[in-house]
Amino acid sequence: MLNKWVFAALAATATVMAAPAYAQSSPVVGSWDTEAITDFGTFKATLTVTEANGAYAIEMTDVPAEGAPPPGASSISDVTVNGANFAFKRTIDFQGQPIVLNYTGSVEGNALTATAASDFGASPVKGTRK
């Protein structure tokens, strides 16, 4: 009988001690000022990563380039966040043609480093926490 009480007490303690680890969100969560350097120019955007109930969502808002037409609509899918690492797919409407960018990256402190890969090649992306 004593063994059952000891086991129950250990299990309860382990559950309570593990709870803060589950409650902590990824360091990727937050708002980031990003720049992608491509052969077509430097593209700036605000990347916002949120977490709710263990699911992550990403929103990207492009900063229009001076003198350029506004960026096309985009959608984000296939979001994965694992600790400080992340990946997602962004599809941009470019004059009626979809351009798919596959982002993979990581966060260290207030710095974000990623790569955006497409049919046109890979471009480095750097970001700083807002």
Backbone as XML, in Angstrom:
<?xml version="1.0"?>
<chain id="A" units="angstrom">
  <residue number="1" name="MET">
    <atom name="N" x="0.818" y="-1.187" z="0.000"/>
    <atom name="CA" x="0.000" y="0.000" z="0.000"/>
    <atom name="C" x="0.865" y="1.255" z="0.000"/>
  </residue>
  <residue number="2" name="LEU">
    <atom name="N" x="1.945" y="1.218" z="0.778"/>
    <atom name="CA" x="2.846" y="2.361" z="0.841"/>
    <atom name="C" x="3.466" y="2.635" z="-0.525"/>
  </residue>
  <residue number="3" name="ASN">
    <atom name="N" x="3.770" y="1.573" z="-1.285"/>
    <atom name="CA" x="4.348" y="1.740" z="-2.616"/>
    <atom name="C" x="3.409" y="2.503" z="-3.535"/>
  </residue>
  <residue number="4" name="LYS">
    <atom name="N" x="2.097" y="2.262" z="-3.417"/>
    <atom name="CA" x="1.128" y="2.988" z="-4.244"/>
    <atom name="C" x="1.137" y="4.470" z="-3.908"/>
  </residue>
  <residue number="5" name="TRP">
    <atom name="N" x="1.230" y="4.821" z="-2.619"/>
    <atom name="CA" x="1.263" y="6.226" z="-2.202"/>
    <atom name="C" x="2.542" y="6.904" z="-2.672"/>
  </residue>
  <residue number="6" name="VAL">
    <atom name="N" x="3.641" y="6.199" z="-2.559"/>
    <atom name="CA" x="4.914" y="6.764" z="-3.002"/>
    <atom name="C" x="4.868" y="6.994" z="-4.518"/>
  </residue>
  <residue number="7" name="PHE">
    <atom name="N" x="4.359" y="6.017" z="-5.248"/>
    <atom name="CA" x="4.245" y="6.157" z="-6.708"/>
    <atom name="C" x="3.330" y="7.320" z="-7.066"/>
  </residue>
  <residue number="8" name="ALA">
    <atom name="N" x="2.188" y="7.440" z="-6.405"/>
    <atom name="CA" x="1.245" y="8.529" z="-6.674"/>
    <atom name="C" x="1.884" y="9.882" z="-6.389"/>
  </residue>
  <residue number="9" name="ALA">
    <atom name="N" x="2.620" y="9.973" z="-5.288"/>
    <atom name="CA" x="3.279" y="11.233" z="-4.934"/>
    <atom name="C" x="4.345" y="11.586" z="-5.970"/>
  </residue>
  <residue number="10" name="LEU">
    <atom name="N" x="5.124" y="10.612" z="-6.411"/>
    <atom name="CA" x="6.150" y="10.857" z="-7.429"/>
    <atom name="C" x="5.523" y="11.264" z="-8.758"/>
  </residue>
  <residue number="11" name="ALA">
    <atom name="N" x="4.452" y="10.589" z="-9.130"/>
    <atom name="CA" x="3.768" y="10.919" z="-10.383"/>
    <atom name="C" x="3.202" y="12.334" z="-10.335"/>
  </residue>
  <residue number="12" name="ALA">
    <atom name="N" x="2.594" y="12.713" z="-9.217"/>
    <atom name="CA" x="2.041" y="14.058" z="-9.072"/>
    <atom name="C" x="3.145" y="15.104" z="-9.122"/>
  </residue>
  <residue number="13" name="THR">
    <atom name="N" x="4.255" y="14.842" z="-8.457"/>
    <atom name="CA" x="5.380" y="15.773" z="-8.462"/>
    <atom name="C" x="5.949" y="15.916" z="-9.864"/>
  </residue>
  <residue number="14" name="ALA">
    <atom name="N" x="6.110" y="14.810" z="-10.564"/>
    <atom name="CA" x="6.641" y="14.848" z="-11.927"/>
    <atom name="C" x="5.711" y="15.640" z="-12.844"/>
  </residue>
  <residue number="15" name="THR">
    <atom name="N" x="4.408" y="15.485" z="-12.678"/>
    <atom name="CA" x="3.445" y="16.218" z="-13.496"/>
    <atom name="C" x="3.532" y="17.709" z="-13.228"/>
  </residue>
  <residue number="16" name="VAL">
    <atom name="N" x="3.590" y="18.086" z="-11.978"/>
    <atom name="CA" x="3.677" y="19.495" z="-11.622"/>
    <atom name="C" x="4.982" y="20.096" z="-12.118"/>
  </residue>
  <residue number="17" name="MET">
    <atom name="N" x="6.074" y="19.365" z="-11.996"/>
    <atom name="CA" x="7.366" y="19.883" z="-12.436"/>
    <atom name="C" x="7.458" y="19.947" z="-13.954"/>
  </residue>
  <residue number="18" name="ALA">
    <atom name="N" x="6.758" y="19.085" z="-14.669"/>
    <atom name="CA" x="6.805" y="19.089" z="-16.134"/>
    <atom name="C" x="5.915" y="20.171" z="-16.722"/>
  </residue>
  <residue number="19" name="ALA">
    <atom name="N" x="4.902" y="20.610" z="-16.007"/>
    <atom name="CA" x="3.952" y="21.584" z="-16.532"/>
    <atom name="C" x="4.610" y="22.860" z="-17.035"/>
  </residue>
  <residue number="20" name="PRO">
    <atom name="N" x="5.574" y="23.467" z="-16.327"/>
    <atom name="CA" x="6.182" y="24.673" z="-16.872"/>
    <atom name="C" x="6.875" y="24.453" z="-18.213"/>
  </residue>
  <residue number="21" name="ALA">
    <atom name="N" x="7.436" y="23.289" z="-18.438"/>
    <atom name="CA" x="8.093" y="23.022" z="-19.715"/>
    <atom name="C" x="7.070" y="23.024" z="-20.845"/>
  </residue>
  <residue number="22" name="TYR">
    <atom name="N" x="5.889" y="22.481" z="-20.608"/>
    <atom name="CA" x="4.852" y="22.476" z="-21.632"/>
    <atom name="C" x="4.275" y="23.866" z="-21.831"/>
  </residue>
  <residue number="23" name="ALA">
    <atom name="N" x="4.237" y="24.679" z="-20.809"/>
    <atom name="CA" x="3.641" y="26.001" z="-20.888"/>
    <atom name="C" x="4.540" y="26.983" z="-21.641"/>
  </residue>
  <residue number="24" name="GLN">
    <atom name="N" x="5.829" y="26.728" z="-21.685"/>
    <atom name="CA" x="6.739" y="27.633" z="-22.364"/>
    <atom name="C" x="6.548" y="27.512" z="-23.869"/>
  </residue>
  <residue number="25" name="SER">
    <atom name="N" x="6.471" y="28.654" z="-24.545"/>
    <atom name="CA" x="6.346" y="28.609" z="-25.990"/>
    <atom name="C" x="7.727" y="28.708" z="-26.629"/>
  </residue>
  <residue number="26" name="SER">
    <atom name="N" x="7.768" y="28.485" z="-27.893"/>
    <atom name="CA" x="9.018" y="28.514" z="-28.652"/>
    <atom name="C" x="9.580" y="29.935" z="-28.706"/>
  </residue>
  <residue number="27" name="PRO">
    <atom name="N" x="10.905" y="30.078" z="-28.772"/>
    <atom name="CA" x="11.495" y="31.403" z="-28.942"/>
    <atom name="C" x="11.170" y="32.015" z="-30.310"/>
  </residue>
  <residue number="28" name="VAL">
    <atom name="N" x="10.598" y="31.229" z="-31.204"/>
    <atom name="CA" x="10.207" y="31.736" z="-32.521"/>
    <atom name="C" x="8.991" y="32.667" z="-32.386"/>
  </residue>
  <residue number="29" name="VAL">
    <atom name="N" x="8.166" y="32.448" z="-31.362"/>
    <atom name="CA" x="6.954" y="33.244" z="-31.172"/>
    <atom name="C" x="7.327" y="34.709" z="-30.988"/>
  </residue>
  <residue number="30" name="GLY">
    <atom name="N" x="6.650" y="35.575" z="-31.718"/>
    <atom name="CA" x="6.882" y="37.009" z="-31.618"/>
    <atom name="C" x="6.742" y="37.667" z="-32.969"/>
  </residue>
  <residue number="31" name="SER">
    <atom name="N" x="7.132" y="38.909" z="-33.024"/>
    <atom name="CA" x="7.062" y="39.691" z="-34.255"/>
    <atom name="C" x="8.484" y="40.041" z="-34.690"/>
  </residue>
  <residue number="32" name="TRP">
    <atom name="N" x="8.757" y="39.881" z="-35.971"/>
    <atom name="CA" x="10.109" y="40.012" z="-36.515"/>
    <atom name="C" x="10.116" y="40.940" z="-37.722"/>
  </residue>
  <residue number="33" name="ASP">
    <atom name="N" x="11.100" y="41.847" z="-37.788"/>
    <atom name="CA" x="11.370" y="42.619" z="-38.999"/>
    <atom name="C" x="12.343" y="41.788" z="-39.820"/>
  </residue>
  <residue number="34" name="THR">
    <atom name="N" x="11.947" y="41.428" z="-41.046"/>
    <atom name="CA" x="12.789" y="40.546" z="-41.864"/>
    <atom name="C" x="13.198" y="41.227" z="-43.173"/>
  </residue>
  <residue number="35" name="GLU">
    <atom name="N" x="14.304" y="40.738" z="-43.716"/>
    <atom name="CA" x="14.788" y="41.131" z="-45.038"/>
    <atom name="C" x="15.240" y="39.890" z="-45.782"/>
  </residue>
  <residue number="36" name="ALA">
    <atom name="N" x="14.724" y="39.732" z="-46.992"/>
    <atom name="CA" x="15.166" y="38.653" z="-47.880"/>
    <atom name="C" x="15.975" y="39.296" z="-48.994"/>
  </residue>
  <residue number="37" name="ILE">
    <atom name="N" x="17.193" y="38.832" z="-49.180"/>
    <atom name="CA" x="18.076" y="39.393" z="-50.191"/>
    <atom name="C" x="18.062" y="38.451" z="-51.393"/>
  </residue>
  <residue number="38" name="THR">
    <atom name="N" x="17.543" y="38.959" z="-52.512"/>
    <atom name="CA" x="17.402" y="38.136" z="-53.705"/>
    <atom name="C" x="18.089" y="38.806" z="-54.890"/>
  </residue>
  <residue number="39" name="ASP">
    <atom name="N" x="18.131" y="38.094" z="-56.001"/>
    <atom name="CA" x="18.662" y="38.668" z="-57.241"/>
    <atom name="C" x="17.754" y="39.776" z="-57.765"/>
  </residue>
  <residue number="40" name="PHE">
    <atom name="N" x="16.509" y="39.813" z="-57.284"/>
    <atom name="CA" x="15.531" y="40.796" z="-57.749"/>
    <atom name="C" x="15.436" y="41.992" z="-56.805"/>
  </residue>
  <residue number="41" name="GLY">
    <atom name="N" x="16.253" y="42.010" z="-55.768"/>
    <atom name="CA" x="16.238" y="43.107" z="-54.809"/>
    <atom name="C" x="16.075" y="42.597" z="-53.387"/>
  </residue>
  <residue number="42" name="THR">
    <atom name="N" x="15.998" y="43.535" z="-52.456"/>
    <atom name="CA" x="15.800" y="43.205" z="-51.051"/>
    <atom name="C" x="14.328" y="43.397" z="-50.715"/>
  </residue>
  <residue number="43" name="PHE">
    <atom name="N" x="13.725" y="42.373" z="-50.127"/>
    <atom name="CA" x="12.314" y="42.415" z="-49.787"/>
    <atom name="C" x="12.165" y="42.395" z="-48.274"/>
  </residue>
  <residue number="44" name="LYS">
    <atom name="N" x="11.434" y="43.383" z="-47.756"/>
    <atom name="CA" x="11.218" y="43.497" z="-46.318"/>
    <atom name="C" x="9.799" y="43.067" z="-45.977"/>
  </residue>
  <residue number="45" name="ALA">
    <atom name="N" x="9.661" y="42.481" z="-44.789"/>
    <atom name="CA" x="8.346" y="42.047" z="-44.317"/>
    <atom name="C" x="8.357" y="41.953" z="-42.800"/>
  </residue>
  <residue number="46" name="THR">
    <atom name="N" x="7.181" y="42.006" z="-42.231"/>
    <atom name="CA" x="7.016" y="41.714" z="-40.810"/>
    <atom name="C" x="6.474" y="40.297" z="-40.716"/>
  </residue>
  <residue number="47" name="LEU">
    <atom name="N" x="7.181" y="39.458" z="-39.987"/>
    <atom name="CA" x="6.802" y="38.061" z="-39.765"/>
    <atom name="C" x="6.302" y="37.956" z="-38.332"/>
  </residue>
  <residue number="48" name="THR">
    <atom name="N" x="5.081" y="37.484" z="-38.166"/>
    <atom name="CA" x="4.507" y="37.335" z="-36.830"/>
    <atom name="C" x="4.173" y="35.875" z="-36.600"/>
  </residue>
  <residue number="49" name="VAL">
    <atom name="N" x="4.708" y="35.320" z="-35.519"/>
    <atom name="CA" x="4.471" y="33.919" z="-35.163"/>
    <atom name="C" x="3.703" y="33.902" z="-33.849"/>
  </residue>
  <residue number="50" name="THR">
    <atom name="N" x="2.564" y="33.209" z="-33.852"/>
    <atom name="CA" x="1.753" y="33.083" z="-32.645"/>
    <atom name="C" x="1.565" y="31.609" z="-32.311"/>
  </residue>
  <residue number="51" name="GLU">
    <atom name="N" x="1.218" y="31.349" z="-31.052"/>
    <atom name="CA" x="0.967" y="29.986" z="-30.594"/>
    <atom name="C" x="-0.286" y="29.985" z="-29.736"/>
  </residue>
  <residue number="52" name="ALA">
    <atom name="N" x="-1.161" y="29.037" z="-29.978"/>
    <atom name="CA" x="-2.362" y="28.859" z="-29.166"/>
    <atom name="C" x="-2.649" y="27.373" z="-29.052"/>
  </residue>
  <residue number="53" name="ASN">
    <atom name="N" x="-2.710" y="26.897" z="-27.829"/>
    <atom name="CA" x="-3.022" y="25.487" z="-27.566"/>
    <atom name="C" x="-2.094" y="24.529" z="-28.302"/>
  </residue>
  <residue number="54" name="GLY">
    <atom name="N" x="-0.813" y="24.888" z="-28.380"/>
    <atom name="CA" x="0.167" y="24.009" z="-29.004"/>
    <atom name="C" x="0.237" y="24.095" z="-30.514"/>
  </residue>
  <residue number="55" name="ALA">
    <atom name="N" x="-0.611" y="24.917" z="-31.135"/>
    <atom name="CA" x="-0.584" y="25.089" z="-32.591"/>
    <atom name="C" x="0.007" y="26.457" z="-32.921"/>
  </residue>
  <residue number="56" name="TYR">
    <atom name="N" x="0.828" y="26.500" z="-33.942"/>
    <atom name="CA" x="1.490" y="27.733" z="-34.340"/>
    <atom name="C" x="0.879" y="28.273" z="-35.622"/>
  </residue>
  <residue number="57" name="ALA">
    <atom name="N" x="0.850" y="29.595" z="-35.732"/>
    <atom name="CA" x="0.365" y="30.269" z="-36.939"/>
    <atom name="C" x="1.370" y="31.358" z="-37.303"/>
  </residue>
  <residue number="58" name="ILE">
    <atom name="N" x="1.485" y="31.615" z="-38.597"/>
    <atom name="CA" x="2.408" y="32.624" z="-39.098"/>
    <atom name="C" x="1.657" y="33.558" z="-40.018"/>
  </residue>
  <residue number="59" name="GLU">
    <atom name="N" x="1.966" y="34.834" z="-39.864"/>
    <atom name="CA" x="1.428" y="35.863" z="-40.748"/>
    <atom name="C" x="2.609" y="36.684" z="-41.251"/>
  </residue>
  <residue number="60" name="MET">
    <atom name="N" x="2.614" y="36.990" z="-42.544"/>
    <atom name="CA" x="3.662" y="37.847" z="-43.112"/>
    <atom name="C" x="3.003" y="39.036" z="-43.778"/>
  </residue>
  <residue number="61" name="THR">
    <atom name="N" x="3.501" y="40.226" z="-43.426"/>
    <atom name="CA" x="3.017" y="41.454" z="-44.030"/>
    <atom name="C" x="4.191" y="42.107" z="-44.743"/>
  </residue>
  <residue number="62" name="ASP">
    <atom name="N" x="4.097" y="42.166" z="-46.071"/>
    <atom name="CA" x="5.181" y="42.736" z="-46.866"/>
    <atom name="C" x="5.224" y="44.247" z="-46.718"/>
  </residue>
  <residue number="63" name="VAL">
    <atom name="N" x="6.432" y="44.790" z="-46.734"/>
    <atom name="CA" x="6.634" y="46.238" z="-46.760"/>
    <atom name="C" x="6.818" y="46.594" z="-48.233"/>
  </residue>
  <residue number="64" name="PRO">
    <atom name="N" x="5.895" y="47.395" z="-48.799"/>
    <atom name="CA" x="6.027" y="47.715" z="-50.225"/>
    <atom name="C" x="7.339" y="48.450" z="-50.513"/>
  </residue>
  <residue number="65" name="ALA">
    <atom name="N" x="8.000" y="48.039" z="-51.568"/>
    <atom name="CA" x="9.237" y="48.701" z="-51.985"/>
    <atom name="C" x="8.888" y="50.048" z="-52.596"/>
  </residue>
  <residue number="66" name="GLU">
    <atom name="N" x="9.741" y="51.024" z="-52.364"/>
    <atom name="CA" x="9.492" y="52.362" z="-52.872"/>
    <atom name="C" x="9.400" y="52.340" z="-54.397"/>
  </residue>
  <residue number="67" name="GLY">
    <atom name="N" x="8.307" y="52.879" z="-54.927"/>
    <atom name="CA" x="8.114" y="52.954" z="-56.364"/>
    <atom name="C" x="7.644" y="51.667" z="-57.009"/>
  </residue>
  <residue number="68" name="ALA">
    <atom name="N" x="7.459" y="50.623" z="-56.230"/>
    <atom name="CA" x="7.025" y="49.330" z="-56.780"/>
    <atom name="C" x="5.528" y="49.150" z="-56.535"/>
  </residue>
  <residue number="69" name="PRO">
    <atom name="N" x="4.874" y="48.337" z="-57.363"/>
    <atom name="CA" x="3.459" y="48.057" z="-57.111"/>
    <atom name="C" x="3.304" y="47.286" z="-55.804"/>
  </residue>
  <residue number="70" name="PRO">
    <atom name="N" x="2.134" y="47.368" z="-55.184"/>
    <atom name="CA" x="1.948" y="46.633" z="-53.922"/>
    <atom name="C" x="2.114" y="45.128" z="-54.137"/>
  </residue>
  <residue number="71" name="PRO">
    <atom name="N" x="2.629" y="44.439" z="-53.118"/>
    <atom name="CA" x="2.809" y="42.989" z="-53.257"/>
    <atom name="C" x="1.458" y="42.290" z="-53.405"/>
  </residue>
  <residue number="72" name="GLY">
    <atom name="N" x="1.486" y="41.135" z="-54.074"/>
    <atom name="CA" x="0.269" y="40.361" z="-54.258"/>
    <atom name="C" x="-0.144" y="39.657" z="-52.977"/>
  </residue>
  <residue number="73" name="ALA">
    <atom name="N" x="-1.354" y="39.129" z="-53.004"/>
    <atom name="CA" x="-1.868" y="38.386" z="-51.848"/>
    <atom name="C" x="-1.046" y="37.120" z="-51.644"/>
  </residue>
  <residue number="74" name="SER">
    <atom name="N" x="-0.988" y="36.671" z="-50.401"/>
    <atom name="CA" x="-0.242" y="35.443" z="-50.123"/>
    <atom name="C" x="-0.976" y="34.625" z="-49.077"/>
  </residue>
  <residue number="75" name="SER">
    <atom name="N" x="-0.625" y="33.358" z="-49.025"/>
    <atom name="CA" x="-1.172" y="32.462" z="-48.006"/>
    <atom name="C" x="-0.017" y="31.645" z="-47.438"/>
  </residue>
  <residue number="76" name="ILE">
    <atom name="N" x="-0.188" y="31.235" z="-46.184"/>
    <atom name="CA" x="0.846" y="30.463" z="-45.501"/>
    <atom name="C" x="0.260" y="29.139" z="-45.054"/>
  </residue>
  <residue number="77" name="SER">
    <atom name="N" x="1.020" y="28.069" z="-45.261"/>
    <atom name="CA" x="0.566" y="26.727" z="-44.876"/>
    <atom name="C" x="1.758" y="25.915" z="-44.375"/>
  </residue>
  <residue number="78" name="ASP">
    <atom name="N" x="1.466" y="24.716" z="-43.932"/>
    <atom name="CA" x="2.490" y="23.741" z="-43.518"/>
    <atom name="C" x="3.447" y="24.299" z="-42.464"/>
  </residue>
  <residue number="79" name="VAL">
    <atom name="N" x="2.899" y="24.993" z="-41.471"/>
    <atom name="CA" x="3.705" y="25.604" z="-40.415"/>
    <atom name="C" x="4.168" y="24.532" z="-39.432"/>
  </residue>
  <residue number="80" name="THR">
    <atom name="N" x="5.471" y="24.490" z="-39.182"/>
    <atom name="CA" x="6.015" y="23.628" z="-38.130"/>
    <atom name="C" x="6.988" y="24.446" z="-37.291"/>
  </residue>
  <residue number="81" name="VAL">
    <atom name="N" x="6.896" y="24.270" z="-35.999"/>
    <atom name="CA" x="7.814" y="24.906" z="-35.062"/>
    <atom name="C" x="8.278" y="23.821" z="-34.108"/>
  </residue>
  <residue number="82" name="ASN">
    <atom name="N" x="9.588" y="23.693" z="-33.979"/>
    <atom name="CA" x="10.175" y="22.699" z="-33.089"/>
    <atom name="C" x="11.288" y="23.395" z="-32.314"/>
  </residue>
  <residue number="83" name="GLY">
    <atom name="N" x="10.959" y="23.820" z="-31.099"/>
    <atom name="CA" x="11.944" y="24.566" z="-30.317"/>
    <atom name="C" x="12.244" y="25.886" z="-30.989"/>
  </residue>
  <residue number="84" name="ALA">
    <atom name="N" x="13.514" y="26.114" z="-31.308"/>
    <atom name="CA" x="13.929" y="27.361" z="-31.950"/>
    <atom name="C" x="13.939" y="27.256" z="-33.476"/>
  </residue>
  <residue number="85" name="ASN">
    <atom name="N" x="13.513" y="26.118" z="-34.017"/>
    <atom name="CA" x="13.496" y="25.899" z="-35.467"/>
    <atom name="C" x="12.079" y="26.032" z="-36.002"/>
  </residue>
  <residue number="86" name="PHE">
    <atom name="N" x="11.971" y="26.481" z="-37.247"/>
    <atom name="CA" x="10.650" y="26.638" z="-37.858"/>
    <atom name="C" x="10.730" y="26.372" z="-39.358"/>
  </residue>
  <residue number="87" name="ALA">
    <atom name="N" x="9.576" y="26.113" z="-39.933"/>
    <atom name="CA" x="9.445" y="25.948" z="-41.381"/>
    <atom name="C" x="8.006" y="26.265" z="-41.761"/>
  </residue>
  <residue number="88" name="PHE">
    <atom name="N" x="7.830" y="26.790" z="-42.960"/>
    <atom name="CA" x="6.483" y="27.013" z="-43.486"/>
    <atom name="C" x="6.558" y="27.235" z="-44.984"/>
  </residue>
  <residue number="89" name="LYS">
    <atom name="N" x="5.396" y="27.153" z="-45.616"/>
    <atom name="CA" x="5.298" y="27.370" z="-47.058"/>
    <atom name="C" x="4.459" y="28.629" z="-47.273"/>
  </residue>
  <residue number="90" name="ARG">
    <atom name="N" x="4.945" y="29.525" z="-48.111"/>
    <atom name="CA" x="4.212" y="30.740" z="-48.444"/>
    <atom name="C" x="3.987" y="30.765" z="-49.947"/>
  </residue>
  <residue number="91" name="THR">
    <atom name="N" x="2.730" y="30.933" z="-50.343"/>
    <atom name="CA" x="2.379" y="31.033" z="-51.758"/>
    <atom name="C" x="1.957" y="32.473" z="-52.027"/>
  </residue>
  <residue number="92" name="ILE">
    <atom name="N" x="2.652" y="33.114" z="-52.965"/>
    <atom name="CA" x="2.394" y="34.516" z="-53.303"/>
    <atom name="C" x="1.802" y="34.588" z="-54.701"/>
  </residue>
  <residue number="93" name="ASP">
    <atom name="N" x="0.760" y="35.412" z="-54.854"/>
    <atom name="CA" x="0.176" y="35.650" z="-56.168"/>
    <atom name="C" x="0.978" y="36.763" z="-56.837"/>
  </residue>
  <residue number="94" name="PHE">
    <atom name="N" x="1.704" y="36.418" z="-57.889"/>
    <atom name="CA" x="2.491" y="37.398" z="-58.622"/>
    <atom name="C" x="1.891" y="37.543" z="-60.009"/>
  </residue>
  <residue number="95" name="GLN">
    <atom name="N" x="1.079" y="38.572" z="-60.182"/>
    <atom name="CA" x="0.401" y="38.854" z="-61.450"/>
    <atom name="C" x="-0.331" y="37.628" z="-61.988"/>
  </residue>
  <residue number="96" name="GLY">
    <atom name="N" x="-1.065" y="36.966" z="-61.099"/>
    <atom name="CA" x="-1.867" y="35.815" z="-61.483"/>
    <atom name="C" x="-1.131" y="34.482" z="-61.470"/>
  </residue>
  <residue number="97" name="GLN">
    <atom name="N" x="0.155" y="34.502" z="-61.205"/>
    <atom name="CA" x="0.951" y="33.277" z="-61.153"/>
    <atom name="C" x="1.392" y="33.015" z="-59.720"/>
  </residue>
  <residue number="98" name="PRO">
    <atom name="N" x="1.199" y="31.786" z="-59.226"/>
    <atom name="CA" x="1.635" y="31.494" z="-57.852"/>
    <atom name="C" x="3.150" y="31.269" z="-57.780"/>
  </residue>
  <residue number="99" name="ILE">
    <atom name="N" x="3.767" y="31.887" z="-56.796"/>
    <atom name="CA" x="5.174" y="31.635" z="-56.496"/>
    <atom name="C" x="5.197" y="31.007" z="-55.114"/>
  </residue>
  <residue number="100" name="VAL">
    <atom name="N" x="5.801" y="29.827" z="-55.008"/>
    <atom name="CA" x="5.858" y="29.108" z="-53.737"/>
    <atom name="C" x="7.246" y="29.267" z="-53.135"/>
  </residue>
  <residue number="101" name="LEU">
    <atom name="N" x="7.269" y="29.741" z="-51.878"/>
    <atom name="CA" x="8.511" y="29.886" z="-51.131"/>
    <atom name="C" x="8.463" y="28.946" z="-49.942"/>
  </residue>
  <residue number="102" name="ASN">
    <atom name="N" x="9.475" y="28.130" z="-49.793"/>
    <atom name="CA" x="9.588" y="27.216" z="-48.653"/>
    <atom name="C" x="10.630" y="27.783" z="-47.694"/>
  </residue>
  <residue number="103" name="TYR">
    <atom name="N" x="10.161" y="28.239" z="-46.537"/>
    <atom name="CA" x="11.029" y="28.845" z="-45.534"/>
    <atom name="C" x="11.472" y="27.796" z="-44.523"/>
  </residue>
  <residue number="104" name="THR">
    <atom name="N" x="12.743" y="27.818" z="-44.166"/>
    <atom name="CA" x="13.266" y="27.037" z="-43.048"/>
    <atom name="C" x="14.236" y="27.943" z="-42.301"/>
  </residue>
  <residue number="105" name="GLY">
    <atom name="N" x="14.194" y="27.878" z="-40.979"/>
    <atom name="CA" x="15.087" y="28.743" z="-40.235"/>
    <atom name="C" x="15.108" y="28.448" z="-38.759"/>
  </residue>
  <residue number="106" name="SER">
    <atom name="N" x="15.788" y="29.339" z="-38.046"/>
    <atom name="CA" x="15.908" y="29.186" z="-36.599"/>
    <atom name="C" x="16.066" y="30.559" z="-35.964"/>
  </residue>
  <residue number="107" name="VAL">
    <atom name="N" x="15.894" y="30.564" z="-34.648"/>
    <atom name="CA" x="15.999" y="31.784" z="-33.859"/>
    <atom name="C" x="17.036" y="31.563" z="-32.783"/>
  </residue>
  <residue number="108" name="GLU">
    <atom name="N" x="17.868" y="32.575" z="-32.580"/>
    <atom name="CA" x="18.806" y="32.567" z="-31.464"/>
    <atom name="C" x="18.726" y="33.949" z="-30.831"/>
  </residue>
  <residue number="109" name="GLY">
    <atom name="N" x="18.146" y="33.999" z="-29.634"/>
    <atom name="CA" x="17.957" y="35.286" z="-28.967"/>
    <atom name="C" x="16.997" y="36.154" z="-29.752"/>
  </residue>
  <residue number="110" name="ASN">
    <atom name="N" x="17.466" y="37.335" z="-30.152"/>
    <atom name="CA" x="16.629" y="38.265" z="-30.918"/>
    <atom name="C" x="16.969" y="38.274" z="-32.399"/>
  </residue>
  <residue number="111" name="ALA">
    <atom name="N" x="17.665" y="37.227" z="-32.865"/>
    <atom name="CA" x="18.056" y="37.128" z="-34.270"/>
    <atom name="C" x="17.397" y="35.920" z="-34.925"/>
  </residue>
  <residue number="112" name="LEU">
    <atom name="N" x="16.837" y="36.147" z="-36.096"/>
    <atom name="CA" x="16.205" y="35.099" z="-36.896"/>
    <atom name="C" x="17.047" y="34.921" z="-38.151"/>
  </residue>
  <residue number="113" name="THR">
    <atom name="N" x="17.346" y="33.681" z="-38.502"/>
    <atom name="CA" x="18.080" y="33.353" z="-39.721"/>
    <atom name="C" x="17.302" y="32.276" z="-40.456"/>
  </residue>
  <residue number="114" name="ALA">
    <atom name="N" x="17.071" y="32.490" z="-41.754"/>
    <atom name="CA" x="16.279" y="31.527" z="-42.516"/>
    <atom name="C" x="16.734" y="31.509" z="-43.973"/>
  </residue>
  <residue number="115" name="THR">
    <atom name="N" x="16.154" y="30.575" z="-44.707"/>
    <atom name="CA" x="16.318" y="30.478" z="-46.149"/>
    <atom name="C" x="14.933" y="30.346" z="-46.756"/>
  </residue>
  <residue number="116" name="ALA">
    <atom name="N" x="14.693" y="31.099" z="-47.826"/>
    <atom name="CA" x="13.444" y="30.989" z="-48.579"/>
    <atom name="C" x="13.798" y="30.360" z="-49.921"/>
  </residue>
  <residue number="117" name="ALA">
    <atom name="N" x="13.378" y="29.130" z="-50.123"/>
    <atom name="CA" x="13.706" y="28.397" z="-51.348"/>
    <atom name="C" x="12.509" y="28.396" z="-52.291"/>
  </residue>
  <residue number="118" name="SER">
    <atom name="N" x="12.794" y="28.583" z="-53.582"/>
    <atom name="CA" x="11.749" y="28.557" z="-54.607"/>
    <atom name="C" x="12.326" y="27.932" z="-55.869"/>
  </residue>
  <residue number="119" name="ASP">
    <atom name="N" x="11.533" y="27.933" z="-56.927"/>
    <atom name="CA" x="12.013" y="27.436" z="-58.215"/>
    <atom name="C" x="13.136" y="28.314" z="-58.767"/>
  </residue>
  <residue number="120" name="PHE">
    <atom name="N" x="13.272" y="29.529" z="-58.224"/>
    <atom name="CA" x="14.301" y="30.463" z="-58.683"/>
    <atom name="C" x="15.590" y="30.348" z="-57.885"/>
  </residue>
  <residue number="121" name="GLY">
    <atom name="N" x="15.608" y="29.450" z="-56.897"/>
    <atom name="CA" x="16.776" y="29.283" z="-56.054"/>
    <atom name="C" x="16.457" y="29.617" z="-54.611"/>
  </residue>
  <residue number="122" name="ALA">
    <atom name="N" x="17.498" y="29.693" z="-53.789"/>
    <atom name="CA" x="17.328" y="29.968" z="-52.356"/>
    <atom name="C" x="17.849" y="31.366" z="-52.044"/>
  </residue>
  <residue number="123" name="SER">
    <atom name="N" x="17.149" y="32.035" z="-51.145"/>
    <atom name="CA" x="17.540" y="33.378" z="-50.724"/>
    <atom name="C" x="17.681" y="33.421" z="-49.210"/>
  </residue>
  <residue number="124" name="PRO">
    <atom name="N" x="18.722" y="34.098" z="-48.718"/>
    <atom name="CA" x="18.869" y="34.232" z="-47.276"/>
    <atom name="C" x="17.862" y="35.238" z="-46.722"/>
  </residue>
  <residue number="125" name="VAL">
    <atom name="N" x="17.381" y="34.946" z="-45.522"/>
    <atom name="CA" x="16.450" y="35.837" z="-44.827"/>
    <atom name="C" x="17.025" y="36.078" z="-43.449"/>
  </residue>
  <residue number="126" name="LYS">
    <atom name="N" x="17.085" y="37.333" z="-43.059"/>
    <atom name="CA" x="17.547" y="37.689" z="-41.705"/>
    <atom name="C" x="16.463" y="38.516" z="-41.053"/>
  </residue>
  <residue number="127" name="GLY">
    <atom name="N" x="16.360" y="38.380" z="-39.738"/>
    <atom name="CA" x="15.348" y="39.147" z="-39.022"/>
    <atom name="C" x="15.784" y="39.516" z="-37.626"/>
  </residue>
  <residue number="128" name="THR">
    <atom name="N" x="15.149" y="40.556" z="-37.099"/>
    <atom name="CA" x="15.377" y="40.970" z="-35.723"/>
    <atom name="C" x="14.024" y="41.093" z="-35.029"/>
  </residue>
  <residue number="129" name="ARG">
    <atom name="N" x="14.012" y="40.708" z="-33.767"/>
    <atom name="CA" x="12.779" y="40.774" z="-32.991"/>
    <atom name="C" x="12.354" y="42.225" z="-32.824"/>
  </residue>
  <residue number="130" name="LYS">
    <atom name="N" x="11.057" y="42.472" z="-32.978"/>
    <atom name="CA" x="10.512" y="43.824" z="-32.791"/>
    <atom name="C" x="10.310" y="44.109" z="-31.328"/>
  </residue>
</chain>
